[in-house]
Amino acid sequence: MKKIKVNLGINSYNIFIGSNLLSKILQLYPEIKKYEKIHVITDETVEKLYLKNLVNALNKDISVTVIKEGEQNKSLETLQSIIKDMLNQNFDRSSLIIALGGGVVGDVSGFTASIYMRGIDFIQIPTTLLSQVDSSVGGKTAVNFNGVKNIVGTFYQPKFVLIDTNLLKTIDNKNVHSGIGEIIKYGIIQDYDFFRYIKANSDLIEKFDEEVIEYTIYKSINIKKEIVQKDEKESNIRMILNFGHTVGHGIELLGTYNLYHGEAVLIGMVIESLIAYNNKLICKDYYYEIKELVQEFISIPKISNEDANIIYSKMLNDKKNENGHINIVLPINKGEVKVFTYTDEKMIKTCLTGGLN
């Protein structure tokens, strides 16, 4: 078992990483005993797999909202249904929300906690690889609105994060690859040695070898933690965590390729690396090194000119943009990236369709 502390002053919290930790939640976070009312938010699949285990570990009565699965349910309508359930159970400011699920559950739960009665406590128990290495840590909460991803949300830190690697045994290959997308991102943005570790151990990561997956999750979160501690609310350096996301979100929202979030990020990283290569920010060998690792987990689709136009229009709505210009994170060296502002629409669309390389 590994422990990480996120140091954010009064918003600091601990993260525990290891196998079979769900049953030890009271031992690892004894503060949970002080809450009179606990509301668990989960989805339909996780409810069947792990809700009973959590209830047994808590050893107290809880209430539950089960939301529908899928990115389309990360919405204001879902938020309203959760708040209605909590009002019906007379939840007050001294109550606790537990997010038991993947990224959609975690984001919606955190957002609910941040606005219910102007803010109540919540904890994260992520059940997918992507949510364990990324979305459960750092305090970003949001829902989608009007076809724009994560456009309505808050920064709101959890009180505690429990990462039980045993919960990964029930996820499918698409969810595995989705999580690996975020893992590769950490190596590219800040730690080339970690990037090489991922390359050397890709099979073991994919198979959830206990020692390798625990280290991989620990290393990923440690990189994110260091960045979040410097810039909790994404005013500057934290933006580098969005590498692959500007293009990736556009591809994800296009909906043509049936991709999970991290799968779209994998493709986004290749295209954003191509933009970097075509602008002479990185060498050809490094571009192909990134592309070849990504292709171990997903096929890069051939994007049509028509789809490129739609993706570009989605990119224009990205939260990082300023004054109508696209802000995009690009690699500039091995283990190093930088935020750039681009106005060259033709160049971006050419790279989306795989041109210039």
N, C-alpha and C positions, 0 to 999 in steps of 0.2 A: 504494500500500500504506500502511496505517495501523497504528500500534503503540499499545497501551495496556498500562500496567503496573498490576496490582492490588497495592497495597501492604498486605500483611498480615504484616509482620515476617518471620519465618523461612518463612512460608507464601506469600510474594510470588511472582508469576509474570507472564510476559508473554503478551499476546494479539496475534497478527498477523492483519490483515484485508486481503484483496485477492483478485484473480483469479489463477488458475493458481499457487497457492502450494504445493500438495501436492508437486509435484516438487522444491521447494526446502526441504523439511523439515530436511534435514541442515545446510543453510546457516543456517536460522532458529533451529534448536535443536541446535547441535553436541553438546550434552551427551548426546544420544541414543546417541552412539558408545560410551559407557562401559558400556552394558548388554549383558551377555553373552546374556541370554535376553529375548525380547520376545514377548508374547502379545497378539494382536489379537482384539478382540471386535467382531463386526459382525452384521448381519442378512442374510437371504437375498437381498434385492434389492440392497443396497449391496455385498455380496460380488461379485455379477456385474458391477456397474458400476465399482467403484473399488478393490477389494482388490489387483488386479494392479498398478495405478498406485502404490499405497502400497508394495508389496513392491519394485518397481523403484526407487522413491525411496530406500528404506532400504538397499537393496543388501546384504542379509544374510538369513540364514534366520530364519524366525519360525514360531510355531505359532498356530493360529486356532480360536476357537469361533464357530460361526455359530448365532445364536439365531433363533427364529421371530419374525415381526413381530407387532405389535399390543400394546396396553396390557395385555391379559390375560396376556401372557408376561413382564410385569415382576413376577416372582414369586420366591418362595424356591426353587421347583423349578428355575427357570432359573439362579439363583445357584449351586445345588448342581452343576448340569451344568458350569458354568464352572470351579468349584473342582476338580472331578474331572479335567477336561482338564488343568488346570495341575499338579495332583499327578502325573498320568501323565507329564508332561514335566519333572518334577523342578524346578519353579520354586522359587526361594528368595527371601530378603528383598532381594537385589540385583537382582531382575528388574523388568521394566516391563510395564505393561498399556497398550495403546493402544485407546481407544474410537473406532471408525470407524462413525458412524451418527447416528441421530436421538436424541430424548430418552430413549426406552426403553433403547437401547444405552448412552447416556452415564450414565444413572442406575444401571443395573445394573453397569456397568463400574466406576464410582466406588465403589459399595458393596462390590463384590468386592475392589477394591484396598485399601479401608479396613480390611477384616477379615482378609484373607489373611495369615497369619503376623503378625497384629496390625498390618498396614499396609505396603504397598509402593507405589512410585511409579506414577503413571498420567498420561497426557496425553489431551486431548480433540481429536478432529477431527470436528466436527459437520457433518452433511450435509443437514440440513433447515433451513428458515428459523427455525422456532421454536427449535431447539437452538442455532443460531448467535447469535440475539439474546438468549437467556435461559438455557436449562438447562445449557449447557456452561460457564457462568461462575458463580462464587459458591460452589461446593463443596457444594451439596445433593445427597445421594445417597439412594436409597431403592428399596424394592419395595413393592408392594401386598400386603395380606393380609386374608383373610376379608371381602372386599368393601369394605375401607377403603383409600383411595388414599394412598400414600406414608407408611404408618403405621410401617413398619420401615425405619430408615435412620440415616445419620450425616452430620455435616458434615466434609467431607474435600476439601481443595483439590487441583486438578491441578497438575502441574509446568509445564504449558505448554498453550496453546490455539491451534490453527491453524484459521483460518476462511477457507476458500477459496470465494469466491462463485461460482466456476465449477461447483461441485458442485450448485448449486441448479437448474441447467438441466434436470435430470431429474426434479424433483418435480412432483406433480400439483397441480391447483387447490385441492383440500382442504388439502393441506399448505401451500400458499402462504397461504391464508386463516387457517390455524391460526397461522402465524408472525406474520401481521399483527395478530392478536388481542393478542399480547404486545407488539408495537411500539406500538399505540395505547395500551395500558396505561401505558407510560412517559410519554407526553405528558399523560395525565390525572393521574397521581400527582405529577408534579414539574415539567413544562415545557410550559406552554400554547403557547409559540411552536413547539415541536416538534409538538404536536398540530395546529397550523395548517399546518405543513410537510407533515405526513402527508396532511391534507385536500387541499392544493394539488398534491401529487405522488402521489396514490393510484394513478393509472394507471401511472406510471413505476415505482413500487415493485412493483406487481403484475407488470409486464413485466420486472423485474430489469434496468432500465437500469443500466449499470455504475457510473456516478458516483453516481446517486441511491441505489442499494442499498448501496453501500459506506459512504456517509455515514449512511444510516439505521441500518445495523448498528452502526457506530461510535458514533453518538449514543445508541442504545439501551443498548449495553454500558457506555458512560461513565456514564449515569444509574445503572445497576445497580451499577457499580463503586463509585461514591461512597457509595451506601447500604450496600453490603457492608463497605466499609472502616470505616464507623462502627459496624457491628453485625454481625459475622461470623456469629454463631450465633443470630440472630433472637430476641433477648431484648426488643427494643423497636422501633426505627425500621424495621428490615428487614421487619417485618410488612406495611408498606404495599405491598410487592411482590406481596402476595396479593390486590390489588384485582381483583375479578371472579372470584376463585378459590373463595370460600366457596360461592357459588351455582353457579359453573361446575363445580366438582368434583361437586356433587350431581346436576347435570344430566348430566354425563359418566357417572357411575356408574349413573344410571337406565337408560341404554342404549337408550332408546326412539328417539332421533333420529339415530343413526348419526353421531356427532360425534367429530372429533379433539379433543385437549385444548384447543388454542387457539381452536377454533370454539366450544366450550362456554364458554371464558373470554369471548369476544365477547358471547355472550348473557348471561353472568353480569354483565358490566360494565353492560349496559343495565338489568338488573333491580336491581342494587345502586345504580345511579344513580336509578332510580325510587324506591327506598326512601329515598334521600337527599332527593329532591324532595318526596316525601310527608311527610317530616319537616322540611321547610323549611330544609334545609341548602344547597340550590342552587336557582337560579331555573329557571323553566320553559324559558326559551330555551336554557340550558346543557344541561339534560337532553335536549332534542330535538336539540341539536347533537351530543351523544355518540351518541344513537340513530341519527341520520341517517348519520353516518360508518360506524357498525357495519353498517348495512343495505346499504351499498355492497358488503359482502363476504359477508353471510349473512342469510337470512330469519329473523326472530324467530318461533319456533313459538308456537302457542297452547297453553299448558300447562293441562291439565285439573286439576280439584280433586284427583282421585285421585293424579295424578303429583306435584302440589304437596306432598301429604302424604309421599310417598316421598322427594322431594328434600329436604324439611325434615328428615326423619329422618336422611338422609345428612349434612346440614349439622351435625347434632348431634355427629357423630364427627370434625369438623374439628380438626386439631392445635392451632389457635389458641385453642380454647375453654377456658374456665376455670369450674370449679364448676357445670357444667351449663348455662352461659349461652353464647350464640353471640357470638363476637367477629367483627366484620365490618368491612371497610375501605370507607369511603364518601367520595365527593367532598364537599368543603365549600366549594370555590372553584375557579376555573379554574387547573389545574395544582397542586392541593393536595387531599390526602386526610387522613383521620384514622381511627384504629381506634375503633369503638364497641362497646359491649356491649348486646345486645338480648335481652329476655325476652318480647317481644310476638309470640307465635307467630301469632296471627290476622293481624297487620299484614304479616308476612313472607310468609305464604301468599297473602294478597290481592295483594301485589305480584308474586309468582311467577305468578299467573294473569292479570297485566296490569291489575289493578284500581286504582282511586283516581286515576289520572292524567287 
